[in-house]
Amino acid sequence: MQTATATPWADAGSVDVLLFDVFGTVVDWHGSIVREMAHAHPQVDGAAFARAWRAGYQPAMARVRSGELGWTLIDDLHRIILDTILPQFGLAHLEDAARAQLNRVWHRLDAWPDSVEGVRRLKAKYICCTLSNGNLGLLTRMAKRAGLPWDCVLSAEVFRAYKPDPATYLGAAKVFDVPPHRVMLVAAHHDDLAAARACGLRTAYVERPFEFGRDQPKDVAARAENDLHSADLLDLADRLGCPAAV
Amino acid sequence: MQTATATPWADAGSVDVLLFDVFGTVVDWHGSIVREMAHAHPQVDGAAFARAWRAGYQPAMARVRSGELGWTLIDDLHRIILDTILPQFGLAHLEDAARAQLNRVWHRLDAWPDSVEGVRRLKAKYICCTLSNGNLGLLTRMAKRAGLPWDCVLSAEVFRAYKPDPATYLGAAKVFDVPPHRVMLVAAHHDDLAAARACGLRTAYVERPFEFGRDQPKDVAARAENDLHSADLLDLADRLGCPAAV
């Protein structure tokens, strides 16, 4: 991806564990859903459909956080949102099996082109672990299909709390028996990074300008509050002193 | 390891997930502790020390199961047992840092010679996941050091219950959203397999005759109640129709 190699960060040795946000940071949910919709339901505007589905995500988790819904896995929240939006896209007729099949698209998201090699390089030096609101089964099947070589798969499911609840960031640090400042969250979302920072974690922002599609580029300007700003996971590997094999 | 290739099991296609017991089944705790003790404390009988440490394992978990101890990770149970046995081996003088370093030997256990390649082959067809009483941090560091390519790391820690509690076997099936009969436990211990079978899981026994050392061979005779009996994980891969790359 990048052409020049970044200078390694001076504090790269003070971190043991990298936690990765997944949806949008490691995998391209928008492009993957557009791809599947183009195949399964070509009459639907796949880009709008993907954004509508994703737009229901934070409100659905908020219902769990508020206690309106009991603990509910993302697979089930995705299905609730899907059932809500299908009529808006002329797909109210889809039967249960077709809905279940479509809902599992979140298990089949494609990695961004740099992700597999980026994690592979970062693993040479750091414990590389997911910290996603996606459930364990979803994350495992996604990783297996995409070839993402995680050292461990952690999820909100383990802590029964959704990010940005501190129980997730601090729970992950506790799993690896290290203080929060030896853990770094890697994410393409400043709110996730801010919540991790408030718990004492280090933070690395990853630019994913086309998370919402090429027609809706995201502001990916650097913010001073993050320890690192990286163009992608290969650039992050450079900055964390994990060179490509020579 | 084995010379002839086993005939694949007729029901190999009816299983989606392989859960692996780890201590003794995938890694050689006895040999690894003997190795470390020979280096760190050569005056101690390492084989007896390893067996004494491991002998405290089931009683320690029983204290958690009975409620005498609150939920306690294996790292902490290992340390409680270690503190108990050190005086018996003339090591009462070890200070805290040395005890902590020794306790982490459980993170540094060596895989049996067939394990990495066996899991690699089985992964081509099945979700391969740990189901160990070891905690997540321990299992992750062990896998990273030994090169064990798990798809997911599950532990009693996730379910806050120790095997043979049904919550562990059924909890793992639920994580992957499959019925128990599509999950197979792989273990070198008949009691673990029996508990899994009682929950409806399939079972595969793995011979590890020298789990307790070459001088204390274990009875590894086949028992009819298991779906499969395998000499090692390469043999299991043959029986489950996961051939070596050609």
Interface residues (C-beta under 8 A of the other chain):
Chain A: D75 K123 I127 C129 N135 L136 G137 L139 T140 R141 A143 K144 P149 D151 C152 V153 L154 E157 V158 V175 F176 D177
Chain B: D75 K123 I127 C129 N135 L136 G137 L139 T140 R141 A143 K144 P149 D151 C152 V153 L154 E157 V158 V175 F176 D177
